[in-house]
Amino acid sequence: MIAALARRPRFSLPGITAIMVKELRGRMRGRRAFVSVTIYTLIVAGFAWMVGRIIEESVRQNFGFSPQYQSASIGRGIFVALMFLQTLMISVLAPASTAGTISGERERQTLDLLAVTPISSVAIVVGKLLSALTWVFILILASVPVSALVFVYGGVAPDDLLRGYVLLFVTAIAFGALGMFFSALIRRSGAATGLTFVSVIVATVGLTFIWVFLRVSEANNLDANTLAQRRPPEALLYLNPWVSQADVACGAEGGSGSWCSVIAEVTGANQVFAQPVQGGVIAPGAAGNCFSDGTTTTCKAVAIDGGGIPAPAPAVGNDLVVNDVISGPESLRDRFWPRSALTMLLIALGLTAASVQLVTPTRRWRPSLPGFLRRLRPRRSA
């Protein structure tokens, strides 16, 4: 029994290290890797310079020559633009670097050679995923000096920059695991790459479009209990890294600003709902804020976490309008991106486990029919 357990393949760090060393030597050999890092850094730096010039001219025209305000606005603008640009580039580079890892081994007919080695399937998948993501991580880290230049202008705290880069790493891990899954599922690298990018588009643009459609469709519907506007679940946007970066930008704005309005709309933090002071039905044309019992109409608007005083409800006759602000704009900070990051990490873990099952040559999990359906299936003739 002890001898059998000793011979059993185990998940070991040396196996992952061996796969990573092999893959990184192939990726980092030659000048192509260093040229790619240089080009990536130049693109990020040039983009930051152009954004800075645009914001500087815009602030100068609108607010005159106020150095302190102008500098802070430039710093925040450059920071947000860099995070959005790098999110776009990582969303393309991460799945592209992993979509051909396993399928490429199948095409070269070397996956069977890896399977018969003492290296476990977990070590093969994790080693290839980490080696591919290491290249992406190098690109992310190469942009840190350029992003750190926003501290010269001000308006951005170090923890804001840390949040932005944490989301970049989480995005790379999630989309990289997605590419690894399709690479293990599909035998051809071209088909695996295509399905990976289609899935990325569906997870980001597709689910966001569904959220917007549901938001517009339910704009005039009120919840029967709270009389608040119905909103689609924010979980539809958890796989969209740009919405998470908007939450980080909201924190850089101090909890109030254009990006905070986006997060407030997504999370329902700026939701203004009505509570009837006198019983009755909703008054026509009152947008759900006024209630009438036939003789008297009473309006009351309550804003939860809205950040500022809500707009008063429309007044009719001798209506009483009461505005109640429960909490301020600081509560909008970090309302969305922690949940989004946790969701993407859990999905990445699940996709990695599925990739291990697809690579394992034996004891692979396959869906099976229930017992009564297997009995109904016709038997093969002898």
C-alpha positions as CSV (number, residue, x, y, z in Angstrom):
1,M,0.0,0.0,0.0
2,I,2.8,2.4,0.9
3,A,4.7,1.5,-2.2
4,A,1.6,2.1,-4.4
5,L,1.2,5.6,-2.8
6,A,4.9,6.3,-3.4
7,R,4.6,5.5,-7.1
8,R,1.5,7.6,-7.5
9,P,2.0,10.8,-9.6
10,R,1.8,13.7,-7.2
11,F,1.4,17.4,-7.7
12,S,4.9,18.8,-7.2
13,L,6.6,22.1,-7.5
14,P,9.6,20.7,-9.4
15,G,7.3,19.5,-12.2
16,I,5.8,23.0,-12.6
17,T,9.2,24.5,-12.5
18,A,10.5,22.2,-15.2
19,I,7.6,23.1,-17.5
20,M,8.0,26.8,-16.8
21,V,11.7,26.8,-17.5
22,K,11.2,24.9,-20.8
23,E,8.5,27.3,-22.0
24,L,10.2,30.5,-20.9
25,R,13.4,29.5,-22.6
26,G,11.5,29.2,-25.8
27,R,9.6,32.4,-25.3
28,M,12.6,34.6,-24.2
29,R,15.1,33.3,-26.6
30,G,16.3,35.8,-29.2
31,R,15.6,39.4,-29.6
32,R,11.9,39.2,-30.2
33,A,11.0,39.2,-26.5
34,F,13.1,42.3,-25.7
35,V,11.8,44.1,-28.8
36,S,8.2,43.4,-27.8
37,V,8.7,44.7,-24.3
38,T,10.3,47.9,-25.7
39,I,7.5,48.4,-28.2
40,Y,4.9,47.9,-25.5
41,T,6.6,50.4,-23.2
42,L,6.9,53.0,-26.0
43,I,3.2,52.6,-26.9
44,V,2.2,53.1,-23.2
45,A,4.5,56.1,-22.8
46,G,3.5,57.8,-26.1
47,F,-0.2,57.3,-25.2
48,A,0.3,58.8,-21.8
49,W,2.1,61.9,-23.3
50,M,-0.7,62.5,-25.8
51,V,-3.4,62.1,-23.2
52,G,-1.5,64.5,-20.9
53,R,-1.3,67.1,-23.7
54,I,-5.0,66.8,-24.5
55,I,-6.1,67.2,-20.9
56,E,-3.7,70.1,-20.3
57,E,-5.1,72.1,-23.2
58,S,-8.7,71.2,-22.2
59,V,-8.2,72.3,-18.6
60,R,-6.4,75.5,-19.7
61,Q,-9.2,76.5,-21.9
62,N,-12.0,75.7,-19.4
63,F,-10.4,76.7,-16.1
64,G,-7.6,79.1,-17.1
65,F,-4.1,78.9,-15.6
66,S,-4.7,77.3,-12.3
67,P,-1.6,75.2,-11.8
68,Q,-2.8,73.1,-8.8
69,Y,-6.2,72.2,-10.3
70,Q,-4.6,71.7,-13.8
71,S,-1.9,69.3,-12.4
72,A,-4.3,67.1,-10.5
73,S,-6.7,66.8,-13.4
74,I,-3.8,65.8,-15.7
75,G,-2.6,63.2,-13.3
76,R,-6.0,61.6,-12.9
77,G,-6.7,61.7,-16.6
78,I,-3.4,60.0,-17.5
79,F,-3.9,57.4,-14.8
80,V,-7.4,56.4,-16.0
81,A,-6.4,56.4,-19.6
82,L,-3.4,54.2,-18.9
83,M,-5.4,51.7,-16.9
84,F,-8.1,51.5,-19.7
85,L,-5.4,51.1,-22.4
86,Q,-3.5,48.4,-20.6
87,T,-6.8,46.6,-19.8
88,L,-7.5,46.5,-23.5
89,M,-4.1,45.2,-24.4
90,I,-4.0,42.6,-21.6
91,S,-7.5,41.4,-22.7
92,V,-6.0,40.6,-26.1
93,L,-2.5,39.4,-25.1
94,A,-3.3,37.1,-22.2
95,P,-5.7,34.8,-24.1
96,A,-3.6,34.9,-27.2
97,S,-0.6,33.7,-25.3
98,T,-2.4,30.7,-23.7
99,A,-4.8,29.7,-26.5
100,G,-2.1,27.6,-28.3
101,T,-0.3,26.0,-25.4
102,I,-2.0,22.6,-25.2
103,S,-3.4,22.5,-28.7
104,G,0.1,23.3,-30.0
105,E,1.5,20.3,-28.2
106,R,-1.2,18.1,-29.8
107,E,-0.4,19.5,-33.3
108,R,3.3,18.8,-32.8
109,Q,2.3,15.4,-31.4
110,T,4.4,16.0,-28.2
111,L,1.5,16.0,-25.7
112,D,1.7,12.2,-25.3
113,L,5.4,12.5,-24.5
114,L,4.6,14.9,-21.7
115,A,1.8,12.6,-20.5
116,V,4.1,9.6,-20.0
117,T,6.7,11.6,-18.0
118,P,6.6,11.6,-14.2
119,I,5.2,15.2,-14.4
120,S,1.5,15.2,-13.4
121,S,-1.3,16.7,-15.5
122,V,-1.7,19.5,-12.9
123,A,1.9,20.4,-13.3
124,I,1.7,20.5,-17.1
125,V,-1.4,22.7,-17.1
126,V,-0.3,25.0,-14.3
127,G,3.3,25.2,-15.6
128,K,2.2,26.2,-19.1
129,L,-0.3,28.7,-17.8
130,L,2.2,30.4,-15.5
131,S,4.9,30.5,-18.2
132,A,2.5,32.1,-20.6
133,L,1.2,34.6,-18.0
134,T,4.8,35.3,-16.9
135,W,5.4,36.9,-20.3
136,V,2.2,39.0,-19.8
137,F,3.2,39.9,-16.3
138,I,6.6,41.2,-17.6
139,L,4.7,43.5,-20.0
140,I,2.5,44.8,-17.1
141,L,5.5,45.4,-14.8
142,A,7.4,47.2,-17.6
143,S,4.7,49.9,-17.7
144,V,5.0,50.6,-13.9
145,P,7.6,53.4,-14.3
146,V,5.5,55.1,-17.0
147,S,2.3,54.9,-14.8
148,A,4.3,56.1,-11.8
149,L,4.8,59.4,-13.5
150,V,1.3,60.4,-12.5
151,F,2.6,61.0,-9.0
152,V,4.5,64.0,-10.5
153,Y,1.2,65.6,-11.4
154,G,-0.7,64.5,-8.3
155,G,-4.3,63.7,-8.0
156,V,-3.6,59.9,-7.7
157,A,-2.7,58.1,-4.5
158,P,-0.3,55.1,-4.5
159,D,-3.2,52.8,-3.4
160,D,-5.2,53.9,-6.5
161,L,-2.3,52.8,-8.7
162,L,-2.0,49.5,-6.7
163,R,-5.7,48.8,-7.2
164,G,-5.4,49.4,-11.0
165,Y,-2.5,47.0,-11.3
166,V,-4.1,44.3,-9.2
167,L,-7.0,44.4,-11.6
168,L,-4.6,44.1,-14.5
169,F,-3.1,41.0,-13.0
170,V,-6.5,39.5,-12.2
171,T,-7.7,40.2,-15.8
172,A,-4.6,38.5,-17.2
173,I,-5.1,35.4,-15.0
174,A,-8.8,35.1,-15.8
175,F,-8.5,35.5,-19.6
176,G,-5.3,33.4,-19.7
177,A,-7.2,30.6,-17.9
178,L,-10.0,30.9,-20.5
179,G,-7.5,30.5,-23.4
180,M,-5.9,27.5,-21.6
181,F,-9.3,25.9,-21.3
182,F,-10.1,26.2,-25.0
183,S,-6.6,25.1,-25.9
184,A,-7.1,21.9,-23.9
185,L,-10.6,21.4,-25.3
186,I,-9.9,22.0,-29.0
187,R,-7.3,20.2,-31.0
188,R,-6.5,23.0,-33.4
189,S,-4.7,26.2,-32.2
190,G,-6.6,28.4,-34.7
191,A,-10.0,27.2,-33.6
192,A,-9.0,27.5,-29.9
193,T,-7.8,31.0,-30.4
194,G,-11.0,32.0,-32.3
195,L,-13.3,30.5,-29.6
196,T,-11.3,32.2,-26.9
197,F,-11.7,35.7,-28.4
198,V,-15.4,35.1,-29.1
199,S,-15.8,34.1,-25.4
200,V,-13.9,37.2,-24.3
201,I,-16.2,39.4,-26.4
202,V,-19.3,37.7,-25.1
203,A,-18.1,38.0,-21.5
204,T,-17.3,41.7,-21.8
205,V,-19.3,43.4,-24.6
206,G,-22.1,40.9,-24.8
207,L,-23.0,40.8,-21.1
208,T,-22.7,44.5,-20.9
209,F,-25.1,45.0,-23.7
210,I,-27.6,42.6,-22.0
211,W,-27.2,44.7,-18.8
212,V,-27.9,48.0,-20.7
213,F,-30.9,46.4,-22.4
214,L,-32.4,45.2,-19.2
215,R,-31.7,48.6,-17.5
216,V,-33.6,50.4,-20.3
217,S,-36.4,47.9,-20.3
218,E,-36.9,48.1,-16.5
219,A,-36.4,51.9,-16.2
220,N,-40.1,52.6,-15.5
221,N,-40.8,49.5,-13.4
222,L,-40.9,49.8,-9.6
223,D,-40.3,47.2,-7.0
224,A,-43.6,46.3,-5.2
225,N,-42.0,46.4,-1.7
226,T,-39.5,49.3,-1.8
227,L,-41.1,51.2,-4.7
228,A,-37.5,51.5,-6.1
229,Q,-36.6,51.3,-9.8
230,R,-35.8,47.7,-10.8
231,R,-32.3,47.2,-11.9
232,P,-30.6,44.3,-13.6
233,P,-28.1,42.3,-11.5
234,E,-24.7,43.8,-11.4
235,A,-23.2,40.3,-11.6
236,L,-23.6,40.6,-15.4
237,L,-20.8,43.1,-15.4
238,Y,-18.4,41.2,-13.1
239,L,-16.5,39.8,-16.1
240,N,-16.0,43.3,-17.6
241,P,-12.6,44.6,-16.4
242,W,-13.3,48.1,-17.7
243,V,-16.2,48.6,-15.3
244,S,-13.9,47.5,-12.5
245,Q,-11.3,50.0,-13.7
246,A,-14.1,52.7,-13.6
247,D,-14.5,51.8,-9.9
248,V,-10.8,52.4,-9.3
249,A,-11.1,55.7,-11.2
250,C,-14.0,56.6,-8.9
251,G,-11.7,56.1,-5.9
252,A,-9.1,58.4,-7.6
253,E,-11.7,61.0,-8.0
254,G,-12.4,61.0,-4.2
255,G,-15.8,59.3,-4.4
256,S,-17.5,61.9,-6.6
257,G,-17.2,62.5,-10.4
258,S,-18.1,61.1,-13.7
259,W,-16.7,57.7,-13.1
260,C,-18.5,57.5,-9.7
261,S,-21.8,58.2,-11.5
262,V,-21.1,55.1,-13.7
263,I,-20.5,52.9,-10.6
264,A,-23.5,54.4,-8.8
265,E,-25.7,53.5,-11.8
266,V,-24.3,50.0,-11.9
267,T,-24.6,49.2,-8.2
268,G,-27.8,51.2,-7.6
269,A,-26.0,53.5,-5.1
270,N,-27.6,56.6,-6.5
271,Q,-31.1,55.0,-6.6
272,V,-33.8,57.5,-5.7
273,F,-37.0,55.8,-4.7
274,A,-40.3,56.9,-3.3
275,Q,-42.1,56.2,-0.1
276,P,-45.7,57.2,0.3
277,V,-46.4,59.4,3.3
278,Q,-50.1,59.3,2.7
279,G,-51.7,56.2,1.3
280,G,-52.9,56.1,-2.3
281,V,-51.7,55.5,-5.8
282,I,-48.8,57.0,-7.7
283,A,-49.7,60.4,-9.0
284,P,-49.6,60.6,-12.8
285,G,-46.5,62.2,-14.2
286,A,-44.7,62.1,-10.9
287,A,-42.1,59.5,-12.0
288,G,-42.9,57.4,-9.0
289,N,-42.0,60.0,-6.4
290,C,-45.4,61.4,-5.7
291,F,-48.5,59.7,-4.3
292,S,-52.0,60.8,-4.2
293,D,-55.1,59.7,-2.3
294,G,-57.4,61.6,-4.6
295,T,-57.3,64.9,-2.7
296,T,-53.7,65.4,-1.5
297,T,-50.5,64.5,-3.2
298,T,-47.4,64.0,-1.1
299,C,-43.9,63.5,-2.5
300,K,-40.8,62.1,-0.8
301,A,-37.5,61.3,-2.4
302,V,-34.9,59.3,-0.5
303,A,-31.3,58.8,-1.9
304,I,-29.2,56.0,-0.6
305,D,-25.4,56.4,-1.1
306,G,-26.1,58.8,-3.9
307,G,-23.4,61.3,-3.2
308,G,-25.1,64.7,-2.9
309,I,-28.6,66.0,-2.6
310,P,-31.1,64.2,-4.9
311,A,-33.2,66.1,-7.3
312,P,-36.6,67.1,-5.7
313,A,-39.7,65.2,-6.8
314,P,-42.1,67.1,-9.0
315,A,-44.5,69.2,-7.0
316,V,-48.2,69.4,-7.6
317,G,-50.4,71.9,-5.8
318,N,-49.5,72.1,-2.1
319,D,-47.2,69.0,-2.2
320,L,-44.6,68.4,0.5
321,V,-41.2,67.4,-0.9
322,V,-38.8,65.7,1.5
323,N,-35.3,64.9,0.6
324,D,-33.3,62.5,2.8
325,V,-29.7,61.7,2.1
326,I,-28.6,58.7,4.0
327,S,-24.9,58.6,3.2
328,G,-22.3,60.5,1.3
329,P,-20.1,59.9,-1.7
330,E,-17.2,58.2,0.1
331,S,-19.4,55.1,0.3
332,L,-19.1,54.7,-3.4
333,R,-15.4,53.7,-3.2
334,D,-14.5,50.1,-3.8
335,R,-18.1,49.0,-4.2
336,F,-17.7,46.9,-7.4
337,W,-14.1,45.9,-8.2
338,P,-13.4,43.6,-5.2
339,R,-16.4,41.4,-6.1
340,S,-15.5,41.5,-9.8
341,A,-11.9,40.4,-9.1
342,L,-13.0,37.6,-6.8
343,T,-15.5,36.3,-9.4
344,M,-12.8,36.3,-12.2
345,L,-10.3,34.5,-9.9
346,L,-12.9,31.8,-9.1
347,I,-13.8,31.3,-12.7
348,A,-10.0,31.1,-13.5
349,L,-9.7,28.4,-10.9
350,G,-12.6,26.4,-12.3
351,L,-11.3,26.7,-15.9
352,T,-7.8,25.5,-14.8
353,A,-9.4,22.5,-13.1
354,A,-11.4,21.7,-16.2
355,S,-8.2,22.0,-18.3
356,V,-6.4,19.5,-16.0
357,Q,-9.3,17.0,-16.6
358,L,-9.1,17.5,-20.3
359,V,-5.3,16.9,-20.4
360,T,-5.3,13.9,-18.1
361,P,-5.0,10.8,-20.3
362,T,-6.8,8.5,-17.8
363,R,-9.6,8.9,-15.3
364,R,-10.9,11.8,-17.3
365,W,-14.3,13.0,-16.2
366,R,-17.0,12.5,-18.9
367,P,-20.7,13.2,-18.6
368,S,-22.6,10.0,-18.4
369,L,-26.3,9.2,-19.0
370,P,-28.6,8.2,-16.1
371,G,-29.1,4.5,-15.4
372,F,-32.6,4.3,-17.0
373,L,-31.4,6.0,-20.1
374,R,-28.5,3.7,-20.5
375,R,-30.9,0.7,-20.3
376,L,-33.0,2.2,-23.1
377,R,-29.9,2.6,-25.3
378,P,-29.7,-0.1,-28.0
379,R,-27.0,-2.7,-27.5
380,R,-24.3,-3.3,-30.0
381,S,-24.8,-6.5,-32.0
382,A,-22.1,-9.2,-31.6
